[in-house]
Amino acid sequence: MFYTRIPVPKSTGFSEDNLNRATKYFPLIGIIVGSAGAFIYLIAAIILPLHLSVLFSLATTILLTGAFHEDGFADFCDGLGGYSQEQILEIMKDSRIGTYGAIGLLMMFLSRFFSLSAINPLQIPVVIIAAHAFSRMLPVVLIYTGKYVGKSSTSKSKPVGQKGSGQDVLIAFIFAVMPLALIEWEASLLIIPVSIILFYRFNAFVVKQIGGYTGDVLGALQQLAELTFYICFIIVQNNTIPL
């Protein structure tokens, strides 16, 4: 209900408590979204060329999430044009997309497209699932360790879960690492440390810029983590570095 466009019963209702409790299932949502993308890729690959199959797979994940994370990344890029915390936050909550956002969104989409296209076609489905699950772990950690600085009452985006318990993080971690069993262990040996470095550098940057995180920041982190996952996998696949 919070993270996808998948229909849920109206009786579910909305509450801040439900949202906070749902955060631990964020990587599980990644497994669901990634599986849908992998399924469409497999079906398309039967009759279509690789690039079209990858394109339809990406389109599926974007439609299924309502471009939830892409929207956050675009707003994050626009916010980089601000000069103060207040100005950056004001830009991020603006529903209009600016030059930085448009260019950033285009570059991110193309980077994901060409990265997936560079992966062994037989491994693309499992990589998609693993990447979507693992990339959603980083925002969960940021929620748990960081400070929310957005204004929910004036935000144009969906509400953001607040800090949960250590048990919530553990549950999210389990869902995030399970799909790693689908890929080569050598790739995981590179993906995990590089993702940790990405998290700490990204967190340090946003704390310096705005003092904490917002929903757009979380979306941007997921997108960067997903792309990082693909690139690390390609590096190992091509034996660019010895492991």
C-alpha positions as CSV (number, residue, x, y, z in Angstrom):
1,M,0.0,0.0,0.0
2,F,2.8,2.4,0.9
3,Y,5.5,1.3,-1.5
4,T,3.7,-0.1,-4.6
5,R,0.6,0.4,-6.7
6,I,-0.5,-3.2,-6.0
7,P,-4.2,-3.0,-4.8
8,V,-4.9,-3.7,-1.2
9,P,-8.3,-3.9,0.7
10,K,-9.7,-0.5,1.5
11,S,-10.3,-1.8,5.0
12,T,-6.5,-1.8,5.6
13,G,-6.6,1.9,6.3
14,F,-3.7,4.3,7.0
15,S,-2.0,5.0,10.2
16,E,1.5,6.2,11.2
17,D,1.9,3.1,13.3
18,N,1.2,0.9,10.3
19,L,3.6,2.8,8.2
20,N,6.4,2.5,10.8
21,R,5.8,-1.2,11.2
22,A,5.8,-1.7,7.4
23,T,9.3,-0.3,7.0
24,K,10.9,-3.6,8.0
25,Y,9.2,-5.2,4.9
26,F,10.8,-2.8,2.5
27,P,13.3,-5.3,1.1
28,L,10.5,-7.9,0.8
29,I,8.7,-5.4,-1.4
30,G,11.9,-5.3,-3.4
31,I,11.7,-9.1,-3.9
32,I,8.1,-8.7,-5.1
33,V,8.9,-5.8,-7.4
34,G,12.1,-7.4,-8.7
35,S,10.3,-10.7,-9.3
36,A,7.7,-8.9,-11.4
37,G,10.5,-7.3,-13.4
38,A,12.3,-10.6,-13.8
39,F,9.1,-12.3,-14.9
40,I,8.4,-9.8,-17.6
41,Y,12.0,-10.0,-18.8
42,L,11.8,-13.8,-19.1
43,I,8.6,-13.6,-21.1
44,A,9.8,-10.8,-23.3
45,A,13.2,-12.5,-24.0
46,I,11.4,-15.4,-25.6
47,I,10.3,-13.2,-28.6
48,L,12.2,-9.9,-28.3
49,P,15.9,-8.8,-28.4
50,L,17.8,-8.3,-25.1
51,H,17.6,-4.5,-25.0
52,L,13.8,-4.5,-25.5
53,S,13.4,-7.2,-22.8
54,V,15.4,-5.1,-20.4
55,L,13.4,-2.0,-21.2
56,F,10.1,-3.7,-20.6
57,S,11.5,-5.1,-17.3
58,L,12.5,-1.7,-16.1
59,A,9.1,-0.3,-17.2
60,T,7.4,-2.9,-15.2
61,T,9.2,-2.1,-11.9
62,I,8.6,1.6,-12.5
63,L,4.9,1.1,-13.1
64,L,4.6,-1.2,-10.1
65,T,6.1,1.3,-7.7
66,G,4.5,4.3,-9.4
67,A,8.0,5.7,-10.0
68,F,8.2,6.1,-6.2
69,H,12.0,6.0,-6.0
70,E,12.6,7.7,-9.4
71,D,10.5,10.7,-8.3
72,G,12.6,10.9,-5.1
73,F,15.9,10.8,-7.0
74,A,14.7,13.5,-9.4
75,D,13.7,15.8,-6.5
76,F,17.0,15.0,-4.8
77,C,18.9,16.1,-7.9
78,D,16.9,19.3,-8.1
79,G,17.6,20.0,-4.4
80,L,21.3,19.9,-5.1
81,G,20.9,23.3,-6.8
82,G,19.9,24.9,-3.5
83,Y,22.3,26.9,-1.3
84,S,20.8,26.4,2.1
85,Q,19.0,23.7,4.0
86,E,15.7,25.6,3.8
87,Q,16.1,26.2,0.1
88,I,17.0,22.6,-0.7
89,L,14.0,21.2,1.3
90,E,11.7,23.7,-0.5
91,I,13.0,22.6,-3.9
92,M,12.6,19.0,-3.0
93,K,8.9,19.3,-2.1
94,D,8.1,21.2,-5.3
95,S,6.0,19.1,-7.6
96,R,7.7,20.5,-10.7
97,I,10.9,18.9,-12.1
98,G,13.9,21.1,-12.8
99,T,16.9,20.8,-15.0
100,Y,19.0,18.8,-12.5
101,G,16.1,16.5,-11.8
102,A,15.4,15.8,-15.5
103,I,19.1,15.2,-16.3
104,G,19.6,13.1,-13.2
105,L,16.6,11.0,-13.9
106,L,17.6,10.4,-17.5
107,M,21.2,9.5,-16.5
108,M,20.0,7.1,-13.8
109,F,17.5,5.3,-16.1
110,L,20.1,5.0,-18.9
111,S,22.7,3.8,-16.4
112,R,20.4,1.1,-15.1
113,F,19.3,0.1,-18.6
114,F,22.9,-0.3,-20.0
115,S,24.1,-1.9,-16.8
116,L,21.4,-4.6,-17.0
117,S,22.0,-5.0,-20.7
118,A,25.7,-5.7,-20.0
119,I,24.9,-8.6,-17.6
120,N,24.8,-12.2,-18.8
121,P,21.3,-12.6,-20.2
122,L,20.7,-15.8,-18.3
123,Q,21.6,-14.1,-15.0
124,I,19.6,-10.9,-15.5
125,P,16.4,-12.2,-13.7
126,V,18.1,-13.2,-10.5
127,V,20.2,-10.0,-10.5
128,I,17.1,-7.9,-10.8
129,I,15.5,-9.6,-7.8
130,A,18.6,-9.5,-5.7
131,A,19.3,-5.8,-6.6
132,H,15.8,-4.6,-5.8
133,A,15.8,-6.4,-2.4
134,F,19.3,-5.4,-1.3
135,S,19.0,-1.8,-2.5
136,R,16.0,-1.2,-0.3
137,M,18.0,-2.2,2.8
138,L,20.0,0.9,2.8
139,P,17.1,3.3,3.2
140,V,15.9,1.1,6.1
141,V,19.3,1.6,7.8
142,L,19.2,5.3,7.1
143,I,15.7,5.6,8.7
144,Y,17.0,3.7,11.7
145,T,20.2,5.7,12.2
146,G,19.3,9.1,10.7
147,K,17.2,12.1,11.6
148,Y,14.1,12.9,9.6
149,V,14.1,16.6,8.6
150,G,11.2,16.7,6.1
151,K,7.8,18.2,6.9
152,S,5.1,15.6,6.4
153,S,2.3,18.1,6.5
154,T,3.6,20.0,3.5
155,S,5.3,17.2,1.6
156,K,3.9,16.3,-1.8
157,S,5.3,12.8,-1.5
158,K,4.0,9.7,0.3
159,P,4.5,9.6,4.1
160,V,7.8,8.3,5.5
161,G,8.2,5.7,8.2
162,Q,10.1,6.7,11.3
163,K,12.8,4.9,13.3
164,G,11.8,1.4,14.3
165,S,13.4,-1.2,16.5
166,G,16.6,-3.2,16.0
167,Q,14.4,-6.2,15.4
168,D,12.8,-4.4,12.5
169,V,16.2,-3.8,11.0
170,L,17.1,-7.4,11.4
171,I,14.0,-8.6,9.7
172,A,14.7,-6.2,6.8
173,F,18.3,-7.4,6.7
174,I,17.1,-11.0,6.3
175,F,14.8,-10.2,3.4
176,A,17.6,-8.2,1.8
177,V,20.3,-10.8,1.9
178,M,18.2,-13.9,1.1
179,P,18.2,-13.2,-2.7
180,L,22.0,-12.8,-2.6
181,A,22.0,-16.6,-2.6
182,L,20.8,-16.5,-6.2
183,I,24.0,-14.8,-7.4
184,E,27.7,-15.7,-7.3
185,W,29.2,-15.3,-3.9
186,E,32.1,-13.5,-5.4
187,A,29.8,-10.7,-6.5
188,S,28.3,-10.4,-3.0
189,L,31.9,-10.0,-1.6
190,L,32.2,-6.8,-3.7
191,I,28.6,-5.6,-3.5
192,I,28.3,-5.6,0.3
193,P,31.4,-3.5,1.2
194,V,30.9,-1.1,-1.7
195,S,27.3,-0.6,-0.6
196,I,28.4,0.1,2.9
197,I,30.9,2.7,1.6
198,L,28.1,4.2,-0.5
199,F,25.8,4.4,2.5
200,Y,28.3,6.2,4.7
201,R,29.4,8.7,2.1
202,F,25.8,9.4,1.1
203,N,24.7,9.8,4.7
204,A,27.6,12.2,5.4
205,F,26.7,14.2,2.3
206,V,23.0,14.6,3.2
207,V,23.7,15.4,6.8
208,K,26.0,18.1,5.7
209,Q,23.5,19.5,3.2
210,I,20.2,19.3,5.1
211,G,20.9,17.7,8.5
212,G,19.2,14.4,7.9
213,Y,17.0,12.6,5.5
214,T,13.6,13.1,3.7
215,G,11.5,10.8,1.6
216,D,13.3,12.0,-1.5
217,V,16.6,11.3,0.1
218,L,15.5,7.7,0.7
219,G,14.4,7.3,-2.9
220,A,17.7,8.6,-4.2
221,L,19.6,6.2,-1.9
222,Q,17.6,3.3,-3.2
223,Q,18.3,4.2,-6.8
224,L,22.0,4.7,-6.2
225,A,22.2,1.4,-4.3
226,E,20.4,-0.5,-7.1
227,L,22.8,1.0,-9.8
228,T,25.8,0.2,-7.6
229,F,24.6,-3.4,-7.3
230,Y,24.5,-3.8,-11.1
231,I,27.9,-2.2,-11.6
232,C,29.6,-4.3,-8.9
233,F,28.1,-7.4,-10.5
234,I,29.4,-6.5,-13.9
235,I,32.9,-5.8,-12.5
236,V,33.0,-9.4,-11.1
237,Q,31.3,-10.9,-14.1
238,N,34.0,-9.4,-16.4
239,N,36.8,-10.4,-14.0
240,T,37.9,-6.7,-13.9
241,I,39.2,-7.3,-10.4
242,P,40.4,-10.5,-8.8
243,L,38.4,-11.9,-5.9
